[in-house]
Amino acid sequence: MNYLIYFILFITIPCGFLSSRIAGNKGWDRLNWFLAGFFFNIIGLFSASALHDRKQREYLRLIAESQGINDDKIQINSKLKSQSLGRFILPKSSSRLDIIEKIIEIMGTDFAPNIDRNKVIIRKQPYSPYRQLILRNLKGSLILIAHGKEVSQSEYEWFLENPPSIPLPDILLIFRSRLTQFRRSGDY
């Protein structure tokens, strides 16, 4: 019984107060984080220390607005232009095949046999003028990502970039194929 009292006095209550103080200084609700620190002890304390700082984000936003920068798309657009393998402009009414043909024109004809035209995906970014086209090869691996930015009412400007070396969906595809092979072997 004494150990429980010592545990509550020296571990749970200090973890609750510390996590409450850390989270409160970062702009989060102190009561919720006190309860998280109290019930989850060290895990709640580490979670509170890993939170992003809401106050700092607000200050940075105010500084950017005072300097005339009020659009976060400027950073995205400059990042896309600096990393792009090529760019082109097409009308919004262009089909997937039109976009793929323009990509092949830029990347070269050696690029064309690698594309699996059945697995071309176009994603619309929610609440933004951006689109993303994902090209995969015949094995299912990513080979190219194209980002489209709306430049007028009727046109998109597309930026081509190399995908990450081993993206997460490819790792999942590899795992799924290995699992399927394992199930077919009858060894389980």
N, C-alpha and C positions, 0 to 999 in steps of 0.2 A: 504494500500500500504506500509506503514511504517513497518507493522508487517512482510510482506514478505521480505523486505530488512533485517530486524533484524534476521529473521529466516535463511536467506542465509548466512549472515555474522557470526552469532554466533553458528549456528548448522551445516549446510551442509558443509561449507568450512572447519571448524575444524575437522569434522568427516572424510572428504576426506583426509586431511593431516595426521591425526592420523592413519587411516587405511593404507594409503600409506607407512607411516614410519614403522608401525608394520610389514606389509607384506614384505617390502623391507629388513628389518633386518632378516627376515626368508628366504630370497632368492627368493622371488616371484617378479613379475613385478610391479613396483611402479605405473605406469600410470593406469593400469587396476584396481588396488585396490583403487587408488584415485577416479576413476569414480564410483566404487562400493560404496565407502563411501559417495561420493557426492550425488548420486542419491538415495541410500537406507539408508542413515544416520546411525542411531544406529545399524541397522541390518548389514550393511556393516562393521561397526567397530567390532561388535561381531564376524562376519565371519572371518575377518582378524586375530583376536586374536585366533581363533580356528584352524587356519591353522597349519599343521605340519612344522617343521623347516627343510628345505632342506639342509641348511649348516651343521646342527648338524648331519644329516644322513650321509653326505659326510665325515665329520670328523670321525665319528664312523667307517665307512667303511675303511678309511685309517688306523686307529689304528688297526682294526682287521687284515687287510692285512699285516701290519708291524709285527704283532705277529704270522703270518703264518696261520691265519684263513681266508680263502677266500671262504668258501662254507657255505651258510646259511642252507643247508640240515643237517648239523651236529646237529644243535639245534632241528630241527624237529625230527630227528632220535632218539636223546636222550630223547626227550619228549615222543615219542611213546613208547619207551622201559620202561620208568618209570611208565607210566599209564596203561600198557597193562594187560589184564586179562590172556593172554596166547599168544604164538606165535608158528608159524609153517612155514615150507617151502614147497611149491608146484611148479611144473613146470608151465611155462607160458601157456602151452596148456591145463591146467585144466579147466574144465567147471564149471559153477555155482554150479551144484550139487556136484561136487568133493569138492569144497571149503566149501559148507554147511555141507557135511558129516564130514569133518575134524573139523569144528567148533563144531558140535554136539559131536564129539569124545572128544574134549577138555572140553566143557561146561557140558557134561553129557547128558544122555538120557532123563531126565526130561525137557530139553530145547527144544527137537525136536517137540513136539506137538504145541508149541507156534508160530512156524515159518510159515508165509504165503509164500509158495514157488513161488507163482505167482507174488509177489511184491518185489522180490529181484532185487536190482539195483547195477550195477557195473559202477563206474565212473572212467574215466582216467583223472588224473590231467594234464592240458595242460602244455607243456614244462617241464615236470618233470618225473622222473621214478616211480611216485607213482600212485597207484590205490586205490579206496575206494569202499567197498562193504557194502551196507546198508540192514539190515534185519528188517522186520516189523512183528508184530504179526497179528492175524486174524482181529483185530479191526482197524489196520492201524497205530498203535503207533510204534515208533522206539524201538527196544529191544537190538540191538547190531550194532556196527560199526566196520568193519575190514579194516585196512589200509595195503595195500601191497606195499612193496618197492622192486624194482628190485635189486637183489643181484648178478646176473650174466646174461649172454645172454639168459639163458633158465629157470631162476627161479625167483620167488617172495618170499619174506619173509613177512608173514602176522602177524599183531599185532591186538589183539582184545581189544576193549574198550567199556565201558558203554556209552550210548548216554547222552546228557544233560537231565536234569530232564523234562522240557517241551520245546522241540524245536519248533521253529516258524512254520514248516509245520504242526505239530500236532494241534497247535492253529488254523491254517487256516482250517484244516479238521473239527475241532469241530465247528467253525463258519459256515462252509459250511453245515454241517449236521443240525445245528439249523435253518439256513436260509431255507433249504429244508423242514424241518418240519413246519416252519411258513407258507411257501407258500402252502403246502398241506392242512393246516388247513382251509384255506379260510377266515382267519380273517382280511386280509389286504384290 
